[in-house]
Amino acid sequence: MDSADSTCLNCAAPLVGEYCAQCGQRRTSRNPTFREFIAESFSELFEWDGKIPATLRALLAHPGLLTEDFVAGRRARWMPPLRVYLICSVAYF
């Protein structure tokens, strides 16, 4: 990694390990290869984790909560909106 990769892309804090100590963002390359881009896109869209049940439960029980948290910047505990849309579309069809 070069010196440009020694700061967090999200909060500009200095990075010591693989994750930022202030915001938790993973260290990534500023210029990913095509293979890294495809792998990251695939895992972001189709990876199954524990956030799915919590997000869907919040979406059904508290409809405005996800929007409020997203606008306020509290995004770590919820799935990305595109993944929610894809899962709901697949479940519908």
C-alpha positions, -999 to 999 in steps of 0.1 A, spaced: 0 0 0 12 35 -8 11 65 14 -23 76 0 -38 44 14 -27 52 50 -58 74 57 -94 63 59 -115 72 28 -146 78 50 -132 101 78 -96 108 68 -83 93 101 -49 76 100 -51 38 94 -30 14 115 -46 -19 106 -72 -32 81 -100 -12 97 -103 24 108 -103 29 146 -128 58 144 -155 48 119 -148 11 112 -144 13 75 -123 -14 59 -91 -3 42 -96 -4 4 -76 7 -26 -85 40 -41 -81 25 -75 -94 -11 -74 -87 -35 -102 -117 -47 -123 -115 -81 -105 -116 -64 -71 -146 -42 -82 -166 -72 -94 -158 -92 -63 -168 -63 -40 -200 -56 -60 -210 -93 -59 -204 -96 -22 -222 -63 -15 -253 -74 -34 -256 -111 -26 -238 -118 7 -262 -132 33 -255 -119 69 -273 -113 102 -284 -78 91 -311 -92 67 -336 -103 93 -331 -71 114 -335 -49 84 -366 -66 71 -382 -66 106 -375 -29 110 -389 -23 75 -422 -40 83 -426 -30 120 -412 6 119 -414 18 83 -397 52 87 -368 40 109 -346 29 81 -349 62 63 -343 82 94 -311 62 102 -299 63 67 -303 101 65 -286 105 99 -256 84 88 -264 54 110 -259 28 83 -237 1 98 -265 -19 115 -287 -20 84 -284 -36 49 -277 -12 20 -309 0 3 -300 -17 -30 -297 -51 -13 -331 -46 4 -347 -37 -29 -332 -68 -46 -342 -92 -18 -378 -78 -18 -380 -80 -56 -368 -116 -56 -392 -125 -28 -421 -109 -47 -414 -126 -80 
